[in-house]
Amino acid sequence: MRDKETRAITSGIMFQNASHFAIHGGRFTVVSSDEKEKIQKWLNAPDCTMDFQTAANKRAEGTGQWILERPMYIKWKQSPNLLWIQGKAGSGKTILM
């Protein structure tokens, strides 16, 4: 009987209409709606649309042109990978390009 119950639980048959719970190491944990909402709010990424638009509006013609001419950038551009631009807060990284 125990094997049958385990298969039902792990396959989702037993709790197919249930939500807000987890089973870890045989321990059944219920998450309240309040806790679920707090977790979802914490996990959600902020909407950066407004910040992007504000930064784009501040960009002046030719901003960041110097970086496009640097040998390191040209080398990166030939085989794109991760481009990491580091600088102090407020130094203009957001409106660079």
N, C-alpha and C positions, 0 to 999 in steps of 0.2 A: 504493500500500500504506500509506503514512504517514497519509493521510486516514482510511482504514478503521480503523487502529489508534487514532487520536485519537478517532473517533466511539465506538469500543468502550469506551475508557477513560472518556470524559466521560459516556457514557450509563449507565455502571455495569455493562455486560454483562460486561466482562473480569474485574471484581473483585466480582461480586455476592455471594459468600459470604465475602469477606475483611472484616476489621475491624482497627482500631488502625493506620490509616495515613492519610496525606493527600497530595494532589498539589497543589502550589502553584507556579505559574509553570513547569511542566514538571519540577519537582523532586519526587521520591518520598521521603516521610518516614515512617519506621516508628516507632510509639510502643509502648514495651514495656508490659506489664500493670502493672508497678510505677509507671511514669510516668503511665499512665492513671488509676490509683487515686489517686495524689497530686493530679492535676489535678482529678478529680471531688471529692475531699475539700475542696480549696481552693475550688471553685465552689459547693459545697452551702451553703445558708443554714442558720444554726443553728435548732434547734427552740426557739421562743420560748414554747411552751405553759406551761412551768413558771414562767418569768418573769412571764407574763401573769397566771397564777393567783395567784402571790404578791402581785403589785401589786393585783389585784382584791380580795384578802382584806384589804389595808391600807386600802382606800378607806373613808372615813367618809361617812355620809349628808350630802348637801349639798356634798361636795367638788366644786370646779369650777363651782358654781352661778353664781358671780360672772361668769364668762366668758360664760355663756349670756344674760346681761342686757346685755352691752356692745353699743353701736351697731354697731361693726365686725363683730362676730360675727353679729348679726341681719341685717346687709346681706349678709354672706357666705352665710348660710343661705337667703336668698331666691333665690340663683342659685349653688348649690354649685360650688366649684372646689377648689383645693388649700388646705388649712388648715395653715399652718406655725406651730408653737408652738416658740419658741426660749427656751432657758434654760440655766443652768449645770447641770452634772452634779449629781444629787442634789437638785435643786430641786423635784421632784415631778411632772414632766411625764408620766411613765408612769401615775401614779395619778390624774391630773387629772380624767378623765371615765370 
